[in-house]
């Protein structure tokens, strides 16, 4: 069974940074295409960043280029998202996704 567990979210001031994580199990993580997506209540789901089995990154949102970085640690079956220079509009629930499966998410709130 595919399981994805996100963690590391929290409250941060504008301009601050966070690193969120996603612990994966139930599939071969090292050969998986993974992505981070986000969604706030009442808003549509947005794809943020993806990483494929070859380590290539894809930015789905222009607004995060130069600020967010996706990485993975295959030995730990863990996906990361480094969020820098955070803006109020980055406030969302962030989910990692493998194929059609997402975890429960981790809340990132940017507020002064």
C-alpha positions in Angstrom: 0.0 0.0 0.0 1.3 3.4 -1.0 1.7 5.7 2.0 2.9 9.3 2.0 3.3 11.3 5.2 4.1 15.0 5.0 5.6 16.9 7.9 7.5 20.1 8.7 4.9 22.7 8.0 4.2 25.6 10.4 3.8 29.3 10.8 6.5 31.5 9.3 6.9 35.3 8.7 7.1 36.6 5.2 10.6 36.2 3.9 11.2 33.2 6.1 12.0 29.6 5.2 10.8 26.1 5.9 11.7 22.7 4.8 8.9 20.2 4.5 9.3 16.5 4.1 7.4 13.5 2.8 8.1 10.0 4.0 7.2 7.5 1.4 6.5 3.7 1.6 4.8 1.0 -0.3 6.5 1.5 -3.7 10.0 1.8 -5.1 10.8 5.4 -4.2 14.1 5.6 -6.1 12.4 5.1 -9.4 9.3 7.1 -8.8 8.3 10.4 -10.3 7.2 12.6 -7.4 5.6 16.0 -7.1 4.6 18.6 -4.5 1.1 20.1 -4.9 -0.7 22.6 -2.8 -4.3 23.5 -2.1 -6.1 25.9 0.2 -9.8 25.5 1.2 -12.0 26.5 -1.6 -9.2 26.9 -4.1 -8.1 24.6 -6.9 -5.2 22.2 -6.5 -1.9 23.6 -7.9 1.1 21.5 -8.9 4.2 23.2 -7.5 7.3 21.2 -8.3 8.1 17.7 -9.6 11.2 15.5 -9.7 11.5 12.5 -11.9 13.4 9.2 -11.5 16.4 10.8 -13.3 16.5 13.7 -10.9 15.2 16.3 -13.3 13.1 19.0 -11.7 10.0 20.6 -13.2 8.6 23.8 -12.0 4.8 23.9 -12.5 4.4 27.4 -10.9 6.4 30.3 -12.2 5.8 32.1 -8.9 8.1 29.7 -6.9 11.0 29.7 -9.3 14.1 30.8 -7.5 12.4 30.3 -4.1 11.4 26.7 -3.8 13.6 23.6 -4.3 12.6 20.0 -4.5 15.0 17.2 -3.6 14.9 13.6 -2.5 16.9 11.2 -0.3 16.5 7.8 -1.8 18.2 6.1 1.1 15.5 7.5 3.4 12.6 7.2 1.0 12.0 10.9 1.7 11.0 13.8 -0.5 11.8 17.4 0.5 10.6 20.8 -0.4 12.7 23.7 0.6 10.7 26.9 0.7 12.6 30.2 0.8 11.6 33.8 0.6 8.1 32.8 1.6 5.2 35.1 0.7 1.7 35.3 2.2 0.2 33.9 -1.0 2.3 30.7 -0.4 0.0 29.9 2.5 -1.6 26.5 1.7 -1.8 22.9 2.6 1.1 21.2 0.9 0.9 17.5 -0.3 3.4 15.2 -1.9 2.0 13.1 -4.6 2.9 9.8 -6.3 0.8 8.9 -9.3 -2.7 9.7 -8.0 -2.0 9.2 -4.3 -1.4 12.1 -1.9 -0.7 12.2 1.8 -2.7 14.2 4.4 -0.6 17.2 3.8 1.3 19.7 6.0 0.0 23.2 6.5 2.3 26.1 5.7 1.1 29.5 6.9 2.9 32.7 6.1 1.9 35.6 8.2 3.3 38.5 10.0 
